[in-house]
Structures are given as structure tokens and as C-alpha cells.
Amino acid sequence: MIRWVYEEHLARQLVDLPGRICVLLADRDMAAAPGKIRECVEWCRDAGIGAVIFHISTPDPAGMAEYLPDLRRIAEVARLTLHIGEATETAGAGMEVTVAIGKSGREEIAACIRRMAEDGVDPDAVDERTFEQYLTFRYAPDLVIKTGGDHLTDFLIWQSVYSELFFSDVNWPLFRRLDLLRALRDYQSRVRRFGR
């Protein structure tokens, strides 16, 4: 009861929310709490977040196949785009949710360069705007959340260069709505400089 009261108190204080957030996870996080992503999606939706992307870091995306039914359930409460290997699935309606399994920012950048070369883009014509048109994930998160004290991955390395970072010492299986609200409160207290 006390935690619920505190959560509601925090929620009422939030007025400057990030439009888009990214949550970085490891494959062991997914294994330990396969339903937690959908739960977090509902918290984000209820808080008024516009879009959320979850990255599941794994050297073996195919090994995540057993968790796909849990991930596909997100489409019951949001518009889900699921990237696994070379496949992409989209289902549902509502808040935009992307789940990227085993994707690498370095690989994404290398793929952009290959596609530009295949399209015959003149190297002198390449600028930030041109490059961003070739990205797989074309939006920059306002806030990146990393749970459990692990290191950051290289996911969205181009897109998150000006993102605010929040490191939670709470491991993903124990991550609660309260922890998300704390991250949002922390975001709201920052002065964003966008590299200036």
C-alpha cells in the first residue's frame, strides 16, 4: 500500500516526459523474466511515453525463440515491431513498441554504408540526413535505461549520442513501475544540451 501511494505521488510529479525511451537488456534478463517487457510496456503507456524500444543483447538470436510468444503478447496492448535476425514482424495497435533481438549498432552502421554503396550514393553527397535515411532504427531515444549494473551495448550508437542515460542498480527481474518512475523523474530533472 505504501509503495502504491509513493508510486502515485511520483507519477503526479512527472510533467516533462521523454517522448521515446530505450531499455537495454541481456538475454539472461529475458530468460529470468520473460513477461516483464509487456509489463514495462503497460507502465510506459500509462505514464504517457510515446514509444519504447527494448534491445535484447545476445550472441544467439535464434536462442531467444522460446520467448517469442511472450514478446508477441505485447501486440495485445501496443503496436509491436519485432526484429529478430533478418526477420521483422509487426502487429497490434497503440503505442509504438520495438523489440530488437541481437542487433548491433556497429552492424547497423556497416549495413547503412553497404546499402548506400549499392544504391550508388555519391560519397560527397553523404551527410547526417542521408546516413539517417539508411538506418534500420530511425529515431533517437530521449532516455536510455540500463538495468542491473551491466555495461552498455553498442545498440543505437548513432541514434543515442545525445540521449540521457539512466543506470538502475535494480536487476531486470526485480524492476518495478516504481523504478521506471524514478528513471522518468531523473530525466525530468536534467538539462538536455544535445552535445552543446
Steps between C-alpha positions, in 0.01 A plus 500: 500500500777746592688423178184561294448837670863593432470387135192717453677792664793460258267461201321826583832686511593402145432781254797489260501146362734360237322434173698185432696273730730205445548219753816291463477137611709185479383156392522383863256779597249362250554147630449610862185707437341431159179690576666812644526681166124499448454620858748783439317591177179545699680722753644713218162527328329600823770760572448659158822397326464523122719206400735248655765273356643197678834360395579144603874450470587143403764329289234246396169660389364157402541394864230753593233311300340356813422853622332618178147409620551724806631781281218467247249554783614863504284543188195456726573839661714691245625510141791257502786488251719200573846469342670162533779398269408621152125471566266782602142456624241768572171453684257679731399863542573786738827617647801418282713221649808355332683191621839440340666169578872465448537816294830685499556869439827427324327254268224753434753768401692257277170398334416869438830551323450186289147609400620847406775344286249263338273796424792688345484791744778748421734511803512881475121506538501306828403712800321423826156514337601264219657256745196503729273404207687169480476410871283207604390681818431857397421674825713626783390408852479784750584262784697174509446278806749229594406270786715285723837668480613336173691697242331676212478325165572661164130499407381833352851647523419757232148577621572523874798733487295779664273276708487529876626185675352349814671210676283307744666275755183289499528181296239460225296221667450730805442819297167655605276784389656698784845459342370620162341803666830579672676489163238736355535735798877502453456579129269790581761654731771515232585788271545352154781655299501276188880509481533877544 
